[in-house]
Amino acid sequence: MSLAKQQIVIVNTGCANISSVKFAFDRLGVDVTVSDQPELITCADKVILPGVGSANAAMASIEQKGLVSVILGLTQPVLGVCLGMQLMVSWSAESTAERTTCLDLIPGSVERMQVGDLRLPHMGWNTVTPSHPNDLFKGIDAGSYFYFVHSFAVKPFAHTLASCEYGMPFSAAINKDNFFGVQFHPERSGDAGAQLLKNFVSL
């Protein structure tokens, strides 16, 4: 199926960076719809779960829109971006009061980065190295630069697809079954980011 002919839906999580993700697909000539309608999301060829801000606010928005069971039931490829990736694991320590229960699509946890004297958030360009050859990073050289903005991360574990280093190693991309997540912002990562989005649409 050609890139342009697919039904791609960006889940309207109520977060702020949705338009920049949409523009990234527009630049690739890929038609995308932003929606929180369960039937549109369920019928899509590919689904993007975007997010910036805090895990508890994003989860509250997803719950309030009645989308938790919709996302859990998806069988097509799903890409979580930045906070969207963090929402895919079991829980997040981002809320100061108590940890936030996330979607639990991929076992794992989001914790505050321990980076010594380096400043947080980890913000700017950093190199990403795939853990093993995989279709999401096809045609992207190991050590390519991607753009990050985050203070919380998932430590490398069994579902790490690519890793990055900033005072500590962390998961730059994760995957289980049809669910993929990237900690960086592909929509702000130049050619490498565009190639990754193209690879996702081609899955």
N, C-alpha and C positions, 0 to 999 in steps of 0.2 A: 504494500500500500504506500503510495507516495506521501511525502511529508505533509503536503498541502491538503490532502483529501481526508485526513483523520479528524475525528471529533475529539478535541482536547479541551478539558475543562479545568480551570483553576478554581479550587474551592474558595469561596468567599468566606474566609475565616474571621472577617472583621478587622484584619490587621492592615498595616499601612503600606507595605511594599508591593501590593498586588499589581499596580499599574506598571511598575518597572519590570516585573516579571512578564507581564503581557507584552510590553514593548519589545522585550528580548525575542519573543516568539514572532512578533510582527516583522522584526528585522530579518528573521530566517524565512519569511514568507509562509509561516505556519499560522493557520487560523485558530484562535483560541476563544473560548467563552468563559467569562467569570460568572459563577453561579453558586447559590446555596440551595438549589432545588434538587432534592434527593433523586428524582427520576433522571434528570440530566446528568448528574454525577455518575449514577449507576450505569447509564448507557454509554458513557464516554469510552473512546479507545484508550486514552491515557488520562491520568488525573495528576494534577500538581497540588501539593499541600504547602502553601507559602506561610510565612510568618515572621514578624519582628515583634519585639516587646517581650512580655513575660509569659511564662508557661501557664500560670494560673489564670491570667486574663484570657489567653487564647483558648484554653480548655473550657472555661466558663462560656465563652462565645459559641464554641462548637456544640457544647451541651445544650445551650439555650436554643440554638437553631435545629436541634434534634438530629445532628449529623454524626454522632458517635457510632451508632449501629450501621449507618450507611458506609462510613469509612472502613469499619471493621469487616464489612461484607464484600469489599471490592476484590475482584480477582484479576483485573487488568493491571498493567504496570502503573505504579504510583510513585511520584517523586516528592519527597519532603525537602524543602529548602530552608536552611538556617534554623529558625525556631520550628519550622515544619518538620525538620529531621528530628529535633529533640522531642517533639510530641509523639514520635513513633515508638519511643522506648517505654519502659514500665513506669518510671517516675522521674521527677526532676526536683532537685534541692533548691531551685531558684527562688521560691517563695520563702521569705525569712521566717514566717510563723511555723509552717510545717511543709513537708514535701508535697508536691502536687502529683496526683495520680494522672498518668498520661494514657495514651491509647494502647500501650502494651502489645504492639504489633511485632516488635523485636525486643527480646529480653535485654535489659540494660538500664543504666541510670545516667542522669545528667547531674554533674557536680561542679562546684566552683573550681576553676582552674587554680592550681598551685604553681606560681611561676617565679617565686623568689622576688628578686628586685625589679623584674620587668613590670611594665605597667599594664593594667587591665582597664578597659577591654583590649583584647588582642585585636588590633585594628590595622588593616592594610593588606599588602600583598605578601603571600608566603607560599613556599613550595609544597606540592602535594605528591606523594608517592603511592601508587596503587600497590596493595598487598600481593596481588597476583593478577595475571592478565584477565581482563573482564570487559564485557561489551560497553559498559557505561564510560570507560576511559579509553575506548578504542581510538587510535590515531592521535592520542594525547601523550606526549613524552613524559616519562617519569621525571619529577622535578619541575614540572610546569607550574607557573604561578597562578594562584587564584586569590580572590579578594575576600577577606574575613572581617567580621565585626561581632565579637562575642566575648563573654567573661565565663561562661559555663560550657562544659564539653563532656563528651562521652569518651572514657578511656578506651584504648585499643582492646578489642576482645574478639571472640570467635566470629562476629558478624561485621568486623571492620573490612571495608572494601578498599580504602585508601587512608593513609595517615599523614599527619603533619606534626611539626615540632614547634612549640613556643614555650620555652621554660620547662616543658614536659611533653611527652608524646600524647597525641589525642587522635580520635577518629575524625578524619576529614570527610569520609563517606562510609555509609553502612548499608547492608542489604540482607534481607531474609525473604525468600520466596519472591513475590511480585512487588515487594516494598523496598524502595531505595531512598536513601536520605543523604544530603550533602550539607556539611556545616557552613561551607562558604556560600557566597552569592554568585552563582553562574551568570546571572544577568548583569553583573558588574565586573566580570572577569575576562573581558576581551575575547580574543580568538579561542582560547582554551575553554572558556565558559560557553561560548556559542557552539563549539564542537560537542561539548558534553550534552547540551540541550538537544542538539541534532541526534546524538547517539541515543538519548532517551526516547525521542520520538520514533526512532528506527527500531526500537526493541521489539 
